[in-house]
């Protein structure tokens, strides 16, 4: 049965979403039907389609009481909107249906697990959120909330666990048909940890272990966890709040964390061997993965930063978008990410240059556009030539541009949008320490109207950035302080 709250949201999003034209949206990144979008939810494959739900407030382009928006795709690039799946309409989620995940049940039903939020008044004034884990079951279009919700509440927390920061369940099915989920939590001192729960049927859950603990290392509260096996290792992904930098590996603020290690299924313990950021740019958070029907581990994230949510004025009909889905692997002991291979089917109008030698600023015929896939190889040989700085500038006109620059003597790669047309003093730059492979730096730059994703050295690192430069700014130029040699392979994406 569809509640009045959900019925009104569906009616509103259908009417208002119809007024947003295709050219006002990204071409192959999912944005909200209308209004606000943040974390990806319920990323799953069900009845021959990829389903992606998302944190959603349809009534404004700023954050509000969370709903679940819903879209489906057959290739993870072309998305069709479905009616909103969840709305805050019960006593246990009246202030928000927060992030969660999905699984396919043996009887063919689609199971959603999400965080229900209720605001409680505090004696000193204001409110505090009380968070529990809830279930909804449906057919891929409509979902009914479980009558015995919530299925996990404060009574399921280990000693010292905060009932106010207990959220974002990621569920999966084990080989024996039972279920597991990881949930973000923290102690009373706001120190993050990931909790592991088990279930025989997806409805009745019990605590298994504290899978991982922060112990003051990476920010505070750990949000949006994911846990899976990949290339013989176990991977724990999470998004910590209030991080501090660790060299160039992490940045201040809300960031991303990948832990790689071993998992003991008997004791339900995870032993960390390696840590790294998931994304080294500005705009990436709350990642969630899926195992595709052909066996690929594919990840998607919210292509935004909580500290830059004012970068687009509220007059626009939507805000927030998802990253390009990325294929994951473990190589050389670290997480690698590559654009999903389906993107190559969108390539057209190939333009290629080899061994372009230049100093200062140069432009190449046919190299322009705002929906492109461009592979760039920078030949770095300090013995043959002196190159102090190299940059590629895109979304460029006489006034605006966004840039990626590299300083060989420091091995620092930087994304920079301070000239993108922004009128706000938010985060404009991020730097990352990168490797030179056999005398070369390899970059693959994916542009889609309002974003750039830079894949370094075949996915060793990724830097993601959003910008809202006018679409008429489609120029691309190259800059060298010293002598640069580059190979360029560019495709338009349609």
C-alpha positions as CSV (number, residue, x, y, z in Angstrom):
1,X,0.0,0.0,0.0
2,X,1.4,3.4,-1.0
3,X,1.2,6.0,1.7
4,X,-0.1,9.5,1.2
5,X,3.4,10.9,1.8
6,X,4.9,8.7,-0.9
7,X,2.0,9.3,-3.3
8,X,2.5,13.0,-3.0
9,X,6.3,12.7,-3.6
10,X,5.7,10.6,-6.7
11,X,3.2,13.0,-8.1
12,X,5.5,16.0,-7.5
13,X,8.6,14.4,-9.0
14,X,6.8,13.3,-12.1
15,X,5.4,16.8,-12.8
16,X,8.5,18.7,-11.9
17,X,11.0,16.2,-13.4
18,X,9.3,16.5,-16.8
19,X,10.3,20.1,-16.9
20,X,14.1,19.4,-16.9
21,X,15.4,18.8,-20.4
22,X,18.0,16.2,-21.3
23,X,20.6,18.8,-22.0
24,X,20.2,20.2,-18.5
25,X,21.3,16.9,-17.1
26,X,24.6,14.9,-17.3
27,X,24.6,12.7,-20.4
28,X,25.7,9.4,-18.7
29,X,25.9,10.1,-15.0
30,X,22.7,9.7,-12.9
31,X,21.3,12.9,-11.3
32,X,18.0,13.2,-9.3
33,X,14.8,13.2,-11.1
34,X,14.3,16.6,-9.5
35,X,15.5,18.2,-6.3
36,X,18.4,16.9,-4.1
37,X,20.5,13.8,-4.3
38,X,23.2,12.3,-2.1
39,X,24.3,8.8,-1.2
40,X,23.7,5.8,-3.6
41,X,21.4,3.2,-2.1
42,X,20.3,-0.3,-3.0
43,X,22.7,-0.8,-5.9
44,X,21.7,-4.2,-7.2
45,X,20.8,-6.3,-10.2
46,X,17.2,-7.4,-10.2
47,X,15.0,-8.9,-13.0
48,X,17.4,-8.1,-15.8
49,X,18.1,-4.5,-14.8
50,X,20.5,-2.6,-12.6
51,X,18.7,-0.8,-9.9
52,X,20.1,2.3,-8.2
53,X,18.2,4.1,-5.4
54,X,19.5,7.3,-3.9
55,X,19.1,9.7,-1.0
56,X,16.5,12.1,-2.2
57,X,14.6,15.2,-1.3
58,X,12.3,16.0,-4.3
59,X,10.9,19.3,-3.1
60,X,14.1,21.4,-3.1
61,X,17.6,21.3,-4.4
62,X,19.0,21.3,-0.8
63,X,19.0,18.6,1.8
64,X,15.6,17.7,3.4
65,X,13.8,14.8,5.0
66,X,15.2,11.8,3.1
67,X,13.3,9.7,0.6
68,X,14.6,7.0,-1.7
69,X,14.7,8.0,-5.4
70,X,14.8,5.2,-7.9
71,X,16.3,4.6,-11.4
72,X,17.1,1.5,-13.5
73,X,19.5,0.9,-16.3
74,X,20.7,-2.0,-18.5
75,X,24.2,-0.6,-19.1
76,X,24.9,1.6,-16.0
77,X,25.1,4.6,-18.3
78,X,21.6,5.2,-19.6
79,X,19.1,5.6,-16.7
80,X,15.3,5.6,-16.6
81,X,13.6,7.1,-13.6
82,X,11.0,5.1,-11.6
83,X,8.7,6.4,-9.0
84,X,10.3,7.1,-5.6
85,X,10.6,3.9,-3.6
86,X,10.5,5.1,0.0
87,X,9.3,8.1,2.0
88,X,9.5,9.0,5.7
89,X,5.9,7.9,6.6
90,X,6.1,5.7,9.7
91,X,6.8,6.3,13.4
92,X,10.3,4.8,13.1
93,X,11.4,6.7,10.0
94,X,9.3,9.9,10.1
95,X,12.4,12.1,9.9
96,X,14.1,10.3,7.1
97,X,14.7,7.1,5.2
98,X,18.5,7.2,5.3
99,X,21.1,5.1,3.3
100,X,20.9,1.4,2.8
101,X,21.2,-1.5,0.3
102,X,19.4,-4.3,-1.4
103,X,19.4,-8.0,-2.0
104,X,17.4,-10.5,-4.1
105,X,15.5,-13.1,-2.0
106,X,15.1,-16.8,-3.0
107,X,11.4,-16.2,-3.7
108,X,12.2,-13.4,-6.2
109,X,11.3,-10.5,-4.0
110,X,13.6,-7.4,-3.8
111,X,14.7,-6.7,-0.2
112,X,15.7,-3.2,0.8
113,X,17.5,-2.5,4.1
114,X,17.7,1.1,5.2
115,X,18.2,3.4,8.2
116,X,15.1,4.9,9.8
117,X,15.5,8.2,11.6
118,X,13.5,9.8,14.4
119,X,14.5,13.2,15.8
120,X,14.4,13.4,19.6
121,X,14.5,16.7,21.6
122,X,17.5,17.3,23.8
123,X,17.3,18.7,27.3
124,X,19.7,21.5,26.3
125,X,17.7,22.3,23.2
126,X,17.6,21.2,19.6
127,X,17.3,17.6,18.4
128,X,19.3,14.5,18.2
129,X,18.7,11.7,15.7
130,X,17.8,8.2,16.8
131,X,18.8,5.7,14.1
132,X,17.6,2.1,13.5
133,X,17.8,-0.4,10.7
134,X,14.6,-1.2,8.8
135,X,13.4,-3.5,6.0
136,X,11.1,-3.0,2.9
137,X,10.2,-5.7,0.4
138,X,8.9,-5.3,-3.1
139,X,8.9,-6.2,-6.8
140,X,11.3,-3.6,-8.3
141,X,8.7,-0.9,-8.5
142,X,6.7,-0.8,-5.3
143,X,7.9,-1.7,-1.8
144,X,6.1,-2.5,1.5
145,X,7.8,-1.8,4.8
146,X,8.1,-4.8,7.2
147,X,5.5,-4.7,9.9
148,X,8.1,-5.7,12.6
149,X,10.4,-2.8,11.8
150,X,12.9,-1.8,13.0
151,X,14.9,-5.0,12.7
152,X,18.0,-3.6,14.4
153,X,17.8,-1.0,17.2
154,X,19.9,0.2,20.1
155,X,19.5,-3.2,21.8
156,X,21.6,-4.8,19.0
157,X,24.6,-2.5,19.6
158,X,27.8,-3.7,21.3
159,X,28.9,-2.0,24.5
160,X,29.6,1.7,24.0
161,X,27.9,2.0,20.7
162,X,26.1,5.2,19.8
163,X,22.4,4.8,19.0
164,X,22.5,8.3,17.3
165,X,25.2,7.2,14.8
166,X,24.1,3.8,13.7
167,X,23.4,3.8,10.0
168,X,23.9,2.8,6.4
169,X,23.5,-1.1,6.3
170,X,25.1,-2.9,3.4
171,X,23.5,-6.3,3.0
172,X,24.7,-9.3,0.9
173,X,23.8,-13.0,0.6
174,X,26.4,-15.7,1.6
175,X,27.0,-18.8,-0.4
176,X,25.0,-20.9,2.1
177,X,21.9,-18.7,1.6
178,X,22.2,-16.7,4.8
179,X,22.7,-12.9,4.9
180,X,25.2,-10.6,6.3
181,X,25.3,-6.8,6.7
182,X,27.8,-4.2,7.8
183,X,26.6,-1.0,9.5
184,X,28.4,2.2,10.4
185,X,28.6,3.1,14.1
186,X,30.8,5.0,16.5
187,X,31.5,5.1,20.2
188,X,30.3,7.9,22.5
189,X,33.6,9.7,21.7
190,X,32.7,9.7,18.0
191,X,35.3,7.1,17.1
192,X,34.2,5.2,14.1
193,X,33.7,1.4,13.8
194,X,32.0,-1.1,11.5
195,X,29.6,-3.6,12.9
196,X,28.9,-7.0,11.4
197,X,25.4,-8.7,11.7
198,X,24.0,-12.0,10.4
199,X,20.6,-13.3,9.5
200,X,19.1,-16.6,8.3
201,X,16.2,-15.0,6.4
202,X,17.0,-11.3,6.0
203,X,14.4,-10.3,8.6
204,X,15.7,-11.5,12.0
205,X,19.3,-10.2,12.7
206,X,21.9,-10.8,15.3
207,X,25.2,-9.1,16.2
208,X,28.3,-11.0,15.1
209,X,31.3,-8.8,15.7
210,X,33.0,-5.4,15.5
211,X,34.5,-5.9,12.1
212,X,36.8,-2.9,12.2
213,X,37.7,0.0,14.5
214,X,39.1,3.4,13.8
215,X,41.0,3.9,17.1
216,X,41.5,7.6,16.2
217,X,43.3,7.0,12.9
218,X,40.9,8.1,10.1
219,X,38.5,10.8,11.0
220,X,35.6,10.1,13.4
221,X,32.3,8.5,12.5
222,X,32.5,5.9,9.7
223,X,29.6,6.1,7.2
224,X,28.4,4.0,4.3
225,X,30.4,0.8,4.7
226,X,30.8,-2.0,2.2
227,X,32.6,-5.3,2.6
228,X,33.5,-7.8,-0.1
229,X,36.1,-10.3,-1.4
230,X,38.1,-9.2,-4.4
231,X,41.1,-10.9,-6.1
232,X,41.9,-13.1,-3.1
233,X,41.6,-10.3,-0.6
234,X,38.9,-8.7,1.5
235,X,38.1,-5.0,1.0
236,X,36.3,-2.7,3.5
237,X,35.2,0.6,2.1
238,X,33.8,3.4,4.2
239,X,33.5,7.2,4.3
240,X,34.9,8.8,7.5
241,X,33.7,12.2,8.7
242,X,36.1,14.9,9.9
243,X,39.3,13.4,8.5
244,X,42.8,14.9,8.9
245,X,45.4,14.7,6.1
246,X,48.1,12.0,6.1
247,X,50.6,13.4,3.6
248,X,48.8,13.5,0.3
249,X,46.9,10.2,1.0
250,X,43.9,11.8,2.7
251,X,42.4,15.3,2.9
252,X,40.7,17.4,5.5
253,X,37.0,16.9,5.9
254,X,34.6,14.1,4.9
255,X,36.6,11.6,2.9
256,X,36.9,8.0,1.6
257,X,38.8,5.1,3.0
258,X,39.7,1.7,1.6
259,X,41.1,-1.1,3.9
260,X,42.5,-4.2,2.3
261,X,43.3,-7.4,4.3
262,X,42.2,-10.8,5.4
263,X,38.9,-12.0,7.0
264,X,38.4,-14.9,9.4
265,X,35.0,-16.3,8.8
266,X,35.0,-18.3,12.0
267,X,35.8,-15.4,14.3
268,X,34.3,-12.7,12.0
269,X,37.4,-10.6,12.3
270,X,39.1,-8.5,9.7
271,X,42.9,-8.0,9.7
272,X,44.0,-4.8,7.9
273,X,47.1,-4.9,5.6
274,X,46.8,-1.7,3.6
275,X,44.9,1.5,3.7
276,X,44.4,4.2,1.0
277,X,41.9,6.8,-0.2
278,X,39.3,5.6,-2.6
279,X,39.3,8.9,-4.5
280,X,41.9,11.7,-4.4
281,X,39.9,14.5,-5.9
282,X,37.3,16.8,-4.4
283,X,33.9,15.2,-5.2
284,X,33.5,11.6,-4.2
285,X,31.7,10.0,-1.1
286,X,29.5,7.2,0.1
287,X,30.6,4.5,-2.3
288,X,28.6,1.3,-2.8
289,X,29.4,-1.8,-4.9
290,X,27.7,-4.5,-6.7
291,X,28.8,-7.9,-8.1
292,X,27.6,-7.8,-11.7
293,X,26.1,-10.8,-13.5
294,X,29.4,-11.4,-15.4
295,X,31.4,-11.3,-12.1
296,X,32.8,-7.8,-12.1
297,X,32.9,-5.8,-8.8
298,X,31.5,-2.4,-9.8
299,X,31.5,0.7,-7.6
300,X,29.6,3.9,-7.7
301,X,29.7,6.9,-5.4
302,X,28.0,10.3,-4.7
303,X,30.0,12.7,-6.9
304,X,29.9,15.5,-4.4
305,X,31.6,16.9,-1.3
306,X,29.6,17.8,1.8
307,X,31.7,21.0,2.2
308,X,30.8,22.3,-1.3
309,X,27.1,21.8,-1.5
310,X,26.6,25.6,-2.1
311,X,28.5,25.5,-5.3
312,X,25.2,25.6,-7.3
313,X,22.5,28.1,-6.5
314,X,19.2,26.9,-5.3
315,X,17.4,28.2,-8.4
316,X,18.5,25.1,-10.3
317,X,16.0,22.3,-10.3
318,X,18.4,19.6,-9.3
319,X,21.6,19.1,-7.3
320,X,23.9,16.1,-6.9
321,X,25.0,13.3,-9.2
322,X,26.6,9.9,-9.1
323,X,30.1,9.0,-10.3
324,X,30.8,7.0,-13.3
325,X,30.5,3.3,-12.3
326,X,34.0,1.8,-11.9
327,X,35.4,-1.7,-12.2
328,X,37.5,-2.6,-9.2
329,X,40.6,-4.9,-8.9
330,X,43.4,-5.4,-6.5
331,X,46.8,-4.8,-8.2
332,X,50.2,-4.3,-6.5
333,X,48.5,-4.6,-3.2
334,X,46.2,-1.6,-3.7
335,X,42.7,-0.8,-5.1
336,X,42.5,0.0,-8.8
337,X,39.5,1.5,-10.5
338,X,38.7,1.7,-14.2
339,X,35.7,3.2,-16.0
340,X,33.2,0.4,-16.8
341,X,33.9,-1.1,-20.2
342,X,30.4,-0.2,-21.4
343,X,31.6,3.4,-21.8
344,X,33.6,2.4,-24.8
345,X,30.4,1.7,-26.7
346,X,29.6,5.4,-26.5
347,X,32.9,6.4,-28.2
348,X,32.8,8.1,-31.6
349,X,34.8,10.6,-33.8
350,X,38.3,9.4,-32.9
351,X,41.1,12.0,-33.0
352,X,44.7,11.0,-32.3
353,X,48.1,12.7,-32.0
354,X,51.4,11.1,-31.2
355,X,54.7,12.7,-30.1
356,X,53.4,16.3,-29.9
357,X,56.4,18.5,-28.8
358,X,55.6,21.9,-27.5
359,X,56.3,24.7,-25.0
360,X,53.9,27.3,-23.7
361,X,50.2,26.9,-24.7
362,X,49.0,24.7,-27.6
363,X,45.7,23.6,-29.0
364,X,45.1,20.6,-31.2
365,X,42.6,20.5,-34.0
366,X,39.6,18.3,-33.1
367,X,40.4,18.2,-29.4
368,X,37.5,19.9,-27.6
369,X,34.2,19.0,-26.1
370,X,32.3,18.5,-22.8
371,X,31.3,14.9,-23.3
372,X,34.6,13.1,-24.1
373,X,36.9,10.2,-23.2
374,X,40.5,11.4,-23.6
375,X,43.6,9.3,-23.0
376,X,46.8,11.4,-22.5
377,X,50.3,10.1,-22.2
378,X,52.9,12.5,-20.9
379,X,56.5,11.5,-21.7
380,X,58.6,12.5,-18.7
381,X,62.4,12.3,-19.3
382,X,64.4,14.8,-17.2
383,X,67.7,13.8,-18.9
384,X,66.4,14.7,-22.4
385,X,64.3,17.8,-21.6
386,X,63.4,20.1,-18.7
387,X,59.7,20.2,-17.8
388,X,58.8,22.1,-14.8
389,X,55.0,22.0,-15.1
390,X,52.4,20.4,-17.5
391,X,48.7,21.2,-17.6
392,X,45.6,20.3,-19.5
393,X,42.8,22.8,-19.4
394,X,39.2,22.0,-20.3
395,X,35.6,23.4,-20.2
396,X,37.5,26.5,-21.4
397,X,36.5,29.8,-23.0
398,X,38.0,33.3,-22.8
399,X,37.1,33.5,-19.1
400,X,36.7,30.0,-17.6
401,X,38.5,26.7,-17.4
402,X,39.2,23.8,-15.1
403,X,42.6,22.3,-15.1
404,X,44.7,19.2,-14.3
405,X,48.4,20.0,-13.7
406,X,51.5,18.0,-13.0
407,X,54.9,19.0,-11.6
408,X,57.4,16.2,-12.5
409,X,60.0,17.2,-9.9
410,X,57.5,16.8,-7.1
411,X,55.4,14.0,-8.8
412,X,52.3,16.0,-7.8
413,X,49.1,15.9,-9.8
414,X,46.5,18.7,-9.1
415,X,42.9,19.3,-10.0
416,X,41.9,22.9,-10.0
417,X,38.5,24.6,-10.6
418,X,39.1,28.1,-9.2
419,X,38.5,29.5,-12.7
420,X,35.4,27.4,-13.5
421,X,33.0,30.3,-13.0
422,X,32.3,29.7,-9.3
423,X,31.3,32.7,-7.2
424,X,31.9,30.9,-3.9
425,X,35.1,30.4,-1.9
426,X,34.8,26.6,-1.4
427,X,37.3,23.9,-2.1
428,X,38.9,24.5,-5.5
429,X,42.0,22.4,-5.5
430,X,43.3,18.9,-4.5
431,X,46.7,17.4,-5.0
432,X,47.8,13.8,-5.2
433,X,51.2,12.1,-5.2
434,X,51.4,9.9,-8.3
435,X,53.9,7.5,-9.9
436,X,55.8,7.8,-13.1
437,X,55.5,4.4,-14.9
438,X,58.4,3.6,-17.3
439,X,59.1,7.3,-17.8
440,X,55.4,8.2,-18.5
441,X,52.4,9.5,-16.8
442,X,49.1,8.1,-18.1
443,X,45.8,10.0,-17.7
444,X,42.4,9.1,-18.9
445,X,40.0,12.0,-18.5
446,X,36.2,11.5,-18.7
447,X,34.2,14.6,-19.1
448,X,30.4,14.8,-18.9
449,X,28.9,18.3,-18.9
450,X,29.3,19.0,-15.2
451,X,32.2,16.7,-14.1
452,X,35.6,15.3,-14.8
453,X,37.0,12.0,-13.6
454,X,40.8,11.5,-14.0
455,X,42.0,7.9,-14.0
456,X,45.8,7.8,-13.3
457,X,48.1,5.0,-14.6
458,X,45.3,2.7,-15.6
459,X,43.3,3.2,-12.4
460,X,46.0,3.3,-9.8
461,X,44.4,6.5,-8.6
462,X,41.3,8.5,-9.5
463,X,40.6,12.2,-9.0
464,X,37.0,13.4,-9.3
465,X,35.7,17.0,-9.6
466,X,32.4,18.7,-10.5
467,X,31.9,22.2,-12.0
468,X,29.1,24.1,-13.5
469,X,30.8,26.2,-16.2
470,X,28.4,27.2,-19.1
471,X,28.2,24.4,-21.6
472,X,29.4,26.7,-24.4
473,X,32.9,26.6,-22.8
474,X,34.1,23.4,-24.6
475,X,37.7,24.4,-25.4
476,X,40.7,22.2,-24.4
477,X,44.3,23.4,-24.4
478,X,47.7,22.1,-23.2
479,X,50.3,24.1,-21.3
480,X,54.0,23.4,-20.6
481,X,56.6,25.3,-18.6
482,X,59.5,23.8,-20.4
483,X,59.3,21.2,-23.2
484,X,56.5,18.6,-23.1
485,X,55.9,15.6,-25.3
486,X,52.4,14.1,-25.3
487,X,50.3,11.5,-27.1
488,X,46.6,12.2,-27.2
489,X,43.7,9.9,-28.1
490,X,40.2,11.6,-27.8
491,X,36.7,10.3,-28.5
492,X,33.4,12.1,-28.2
493,X,30.8,10.2,-26.1
494,X,27.3,9.9,-27.4
